[in-house]
Every structure is written in structure tokens, then in C-alpha cells.
Amino acid sequence: MTNFIPIFPLNIVVFPGEPLNLHIFEPRYKQLIKECVATGKKFGIPSIIEKTIEEYGTLMQITEVVKEYENGEIDVRTQGISVFRILQHIHEIPDKLYSGAIVSYPPNITDAGDSELSRRLLSEVKRLYTLLNLEEKFKLQVGKFVSYDIGHVVGLSKAQEYDLLGLFNELQRLEYLRRHMNKILPIVKELEQVKARIKMNGHFRDLSLGGSEI
């Protein structure tokens, strides 16, 4: 399937299913959002990385208009729906301030089920949050999360998040995240040890010489 969508390039990576709050202030995007609200149409957020609009992005649905300001600015809640690939960028559209694109939607397997890989990854992420003393912030459970749910919370760079967006099989995404966790957990563990050593500095310690005499 291919179709035309208005696009709103941003310096972020948005995943399918992700909620995203936007404050709209540029005239071209105020026009885009108002038209989408009026017609129920969706729009796309392609990722900008190193000042370049990348070929993959996420189709977005406006779920709520939170506030409209007197100057025309708008606060909206949106949610990611699916990944698209830009086939052709349409820079100028008659009577429109915004640009658009002809896009396709790559087949995307989003369910890996209650796999051994998902259980192992969840365990590793929980361990990371425990090492960072943030365990109360991690609420996901096996069977109730997909890779996109943790794409922003395991320390991926924006380029790595974009790599994740470009994988279209849930098992591949889980494996990508597992490899990333294998790299960072030893670093976090070492930081914990450094913190413990720093904490000891200045405390009274028993430096007995074991009964030997000077």
C-alpha cells in the first residue's frame, strides 16, 4: 500500500504505539495539524538525524486537542500507529505551507509472544533499573510489552533508536535490544562499584595492621 501523507519532520524517533504530546507553533505545522483535526487525517513524523530527513518515520494519529491559544498555537496529544518509508518527498504542495511524501508501509511483525528472548531481555532491563536505583519506575511485565515499549528507556542513542525503527520483525528488535543491554550492563556495574568506592572515602575505617608492630 502506498499513499500521500503530510509530514512533520522532527529531530526524534517515534515508535508505533508511543504517545507524543506536541506544542505546535510554526505556521506550516499549525496548518497541517488543524487540517488533520478537521478531516481526521493522519500525518507522518520522519526522523531527522544529523540534519537529514531519513527515509523511515512513524504515522501519527491525533488523539486529543488539549488547548488552542489566541495566537493560533495548539497543544495536541498524538499516538504512533505504524512505520512508513518515504518513496518520494513532495516539497511543495499547492496552497499548503507544509510538505508531504508518498510513502509505503513495510510489513511489520509486532508480536513475539511470551518468548524466552523477551523474558531474558525483561530481566536484563529490570537489572539495569535496579543498578540505577530506579526499579520503581519499571512496570513492564512479560507478555505485556513489545520492543517499542522500551526503545527509549535503555540508553539507546538516537541513531540506535532509528536502527530499531528500521527492523520489521519483533524477534529481531528484541535481539537488537538484548545485544545493547549486554554492552551497557558491565559499564553500569562498574559505575556502581565506583560509586561504592567514592562513598567509602571520608568514612572511618578499620585499617588494623593485624597485630604487627612498627
N, C-alpha and C positions, 0 to 999 in steps of 0.2 A: 504494500500500500504506500502510495506517495500522495502528498498534498502540500498546499501552501499554508504557512503559518506566519504571523507576525513574530518578530524576535526581539528579545530584550537581553543582549549580551551582558554578562556580569563577570566580575573577577572572582568567581566562586564556582564550586562544583555542587550541583543539587542532585540528590538521588531520588529515584521513584519512591513514593510513599512519604517523602520528607515534607513536613510543614515548613513554610517560609513566610515570614512577615516582611512586607515591603513598604517603605515610605517613598511615594512617587512624587518627584518634584520637577523633573525635566519636562519641558513642553511635549516632546515627542512621545515620551512614555506615559504622560498624563492622557494624551490622545489614545494611545494603544490600550491602556487599562480601561478607560471609560467606554471604548468601543466593545471590549471584551465583556464588560459588565452588562452593557445594554443588549448584546446579542447572545451572550452565553458562550462565546467562542473561547478557545484556549490559546495560549501563546507559548513560545519556547524561550528557554534560557540556555543559550550555548555558553560554554565556559571560555573565559578569556585567560590565557596563560602566557606570561611574558609578552603582553600587549598584542597577542594574536588570538583571533576568534577561532576556536578549534572546531572540528567537524562534528563532534558529538555534543549533545545537550539533553535537557530534560523538558518534556512537555508539561505545562503547568495549568492547573485549574484554579480560578479564583473561587474561594470558598466563603469569603465574607468581606464586605466593605466596612471597615471599622470606623473610619472618620473621613469626612471631606472638609477641607479647610476653605476659608473665604478666597484665598489666592489660587484655588484650584488644585492644590496638592492633596494627595489621597493616601490613607493608610489602608492596606488590604492584607488579608490572610490568603495564602495560596498553598497548594499542595502539588508535589511532583506526581506525575502519572506514569510516564514511560520514557524510555530513551529514544532519541531520534538521531539521525545522521543527516547533515546538510549535504544535499546534492548540488544545489545552486543558490548562491546568495543573491537576493534581489535588493540592490542598494537603493533604488528609487522606485516608489510606488505613487502613482498619480493621486494627488490630493491628500497624501499622507506624509507625516513628518518622520515616522519610523520606517525601518527597513523590514524585510521579511526573507523567507527562504523556502525553497522547495525541499522537502525532507522525506526520508523514508524511515520506517520503524523496524530495526533489526529484530528477528525472533529472539526472545529473551526467556530463558528458563529461570524462574524466580523461586522455585520450591525444591529444597534438597531433602525435606523430610527430617526426621529425627535421626540424623546420620552420626556415625562415630566422629567424623570430622567436625561437625557442628558442636558436638559435646566437648571435644577436646579444645576447640577454639574458645568456647564459652568459659571453660575452666581457666585457660590462659589469660583471658581478659579480666576475669574476676581476680586472678592472682596479681595482675598489674595494678588494678584498683586498690587491692589490699596493700601492696607495697607503697602506693601513693597516699594511703590513709583516706581513700575516697570510696570505700566499699559501699557506703550507704547510698551513693549516687548511681550504683549499677543495679538495675532492677530486672534485666532481661533473664528469660528462662529458656532452656532448650525446648524446641518445638514452637516457640512463640516469637522467634526473631529470625530475620534474614540478614545477609551480609550488609545490606544497605543501612540497617539499623545501627551498626557500629562503625560505619565508614568514617564518621567524623570524630570518633572518640577514642581512637587507639594511636594517635600521634602520626597519622599519615601526612605527608606534605601535600600541597595542592596538586602537584603533578602526579603523585601516587593516587590521590583520590580520583583524578581523571583517568588514570590507568584502570582503576576499579570500575569506573563508569563504562569503560570500553570492553569489559568482559561480559559475555551474554549467557553464561551458564553459572548457576548458583554454586555448584561444587568448585568451579574454577575460582570464583570470587572468594569462597571460604579458604581455599588453599593459598591464595594470594595473601589474605589476611593472616593466616597461620604462619607463613614464612616471615612476614613482617614482625609478628609477635616474637618469633624465635630470635630475631635480631635485637629487639629492643629490651626484652626481659633481662638479659645479663647486664645491660647498661643500667637499667633501673635498680637491679640488685646491687650493683657496685655503688650507685649513688646512696642507697640505703646504708651501706657499710661506711661510706664516707661520712654521712650524717651522724651515724653512731659514734664514729671516732671524734668528730668535732664536738659532739655533745659531752664526751668524756673530758675534754680539755677544760681545766679550771676546777674540776671536782677533786675532792680529797680521795686519794687512792693509797692502798696499802702496798708500798714498794719495799717490803721486807727483803733483806739480803739472805734470808734463810738461816740466820744464826751465825753467819760467818763474821769474823771480826776484822775491822780495818786497822 
